[in-house]
Structure formats: structure tokens, C-alpha cells
Amino acid sequence: MGTEPYPGGQTMTENQRIWARARDRLASAVVSLGFPEEFAGLLAQQLKSPKAIDRMASYLYQAKPGSVEMIVDEMLAICADTEAWREKAESREAQWRYSSWLNSTERRKNSEEE
């Protein structure tokens, strides 16, 4: 079951299938609210991950927003949350590396030699 064929005979990877399913769920939610399917493609491009796309689709099904502005506002909020999470993860990684360096025997050896 590893791959599914593209129209041109190529195959999809598992990651591509995950993205496609998320995009399809979002498109279904967008169309069910009366908006064009192309709008879902634009949203998916901005959201940049299947988890964010699924979060957007859940919002659309639950809140049933009536305007493009409300949908875009939620998309921007999801993007901001995702970016804040990324920054926090990067900060934790940098802090871990710095702490590891501070506690390293090599650094201690160098500071004792000075």
C-alpha cells in the first residue's frame, strides 16, 4: 500500500498523502460553507502543515463562519500560534545547547587552563 498513483503515473509518498487528505478535508469544509474550493488551496498554502490545516477545517465545521474575513482572521491566528510554537521550540533547543556547553568537560578544562 506504500504509494498511490498520480494522474501522470507517478506515485505519492505517505507524507504527500497526509497533506492531500488534510487539504481535501479543508476543501470540503470551505465548499460546505459556500466558498470556492480554490479558497481552500490558498488557506492550505498559508497554514503550511497538515495539523494547522486540520485545525482550520475543525474551526470551519464548528464555528461555521459567514465571511471570508472571519476565516482569514482565524487562519492568521492559527499561523501566529504555529510561529510562536516554532520560536519556543527553537529557544528551548538553543537553551539546551548553551546549558550543555556550560556543563561540558571540554569547556571546564579550557577555563581551568586560563
C-alpha positions in Angstrom: 0.0 0.0 0.0 3.1 2.3 0.1 2.1 4.7 -2.6 -0.9 5.9 -4.7 -0.6 6.9 -8.4 -0.7 10.4 -9.6 -2.6 11.1 -12.9 0.8 11.0 -14.8 1.7 7.6 -13.4 3.9 8.9 -10.6 3.2 7.8 -7.0 2.5 9.7 -3.8 4.6 9.3 -0.7 2.9 8.8 2.7 3.7 12.4 3.6 2.1 13.6 0.3 -1.0 11.6 1.1 -1.3 13.1 4.6 -1.1 16.6 3.0 -3.6 15.7 0.3 -6.1 14.3 2.8 -5.8 17.4 5.1 -6.2 19.7 2.0 -9.2 17.7 0.9 -10.8 18.0 4.4 -10.3 21.7 4.3 -11.7 22.0 0.8 -14.8 20.1 1.9 -15.3 22.4 4.8 -14.8 25.5 2.7 -17.2 24.3 0.0 -19.8 23.3 2.6 -19.9 27.0 3.7 -20.5 28.1 0.1 -17.0 29.4 -0.7 -15.0 28.3 -3.7 -12.6 25.3 -3.4 -9.7 27.5 -4.7 -10.0 29.4 -1.4 -9.1 26.2 0.5 -6.0 25.9 -1.6 -4.9 29.4 -0.6 -5.6 28.7 3.0 -3.6 25.5 2.9 -0.6 27.3 1.4 -0.6 29.8 4.2 -1.2 27.2 7.0 1.9 25.2 5.9 1.2 22.0 7.8 -1.4 19.2 7.9 -2.0 19.8 11.6 -2.7 23.5 11.0 -4.9 22.7 8.0 -6.9 20.2 10.1 -7.2 22.8 12.9 -8.7 25.2 10.3 -11.1 22.6 9.0 -12.3 21.9 12.5 -12.9 25.6 13.1 -14.9 25.9 9.9 -17.1 22.9 10.7 -17.7 24.0 14.3 -17.9 27.8 14.0 -19.4 28.0 10.5 -18.1 31.5 9.9 -20.2 33.5 7.4 -17.5 35.7 5.9 -14.1 35.4 4.2 -12.8 37.9 6.7 -13.7 35.7 9.7 -12.0 32.7 8.0 -8.8 34.7 7.2 -8.7 36.1 10.8 -8.8 32.5 12.2 -6.1 31.4 9.6 -3.9 34.3 10.8 -4.4 33.3 14.4 -3.5 29.7 13.6 -0.4 30.8 11.8 0.6 33.1 14.7 0.2 30.2 17.1 2.3 27.9 14.9 5.0 30.5 14.6 5.0 31.1 18.4 5.4 27.4 19.0 8.3 27.2 16.5 10.0 30.1 18.2 9.6 28.5 21.6 10.9 25.2 20.3 14.0 27.0 18.8 14.5 28.8 22.0 14.4 25.6 24.0 16.9 24.0 21.7 19.3 26.9 21.9 19.0 27.0 25.7 19.7 23.2 25.8 22.8 23.6 23.7 24.0 26.5 25.8 23.5 24.6 29.0 25.2 21.5 27.5 28.1 23.7 26.6 28.3 25.3 30.0 28.3 21.9 31.7 30.7 20.3 29.2 34.0 18.9 30.4 35.8 20.5 27.5 34.7 24.0 28.5 35.6 23.3 32.1 39.1 22.1 31.0 39.6 25.2 28.9 38.6 27.6 31.7 40.9 25.8 34.2 43.8 26.3 31.9 43.3 30.0 31.7 
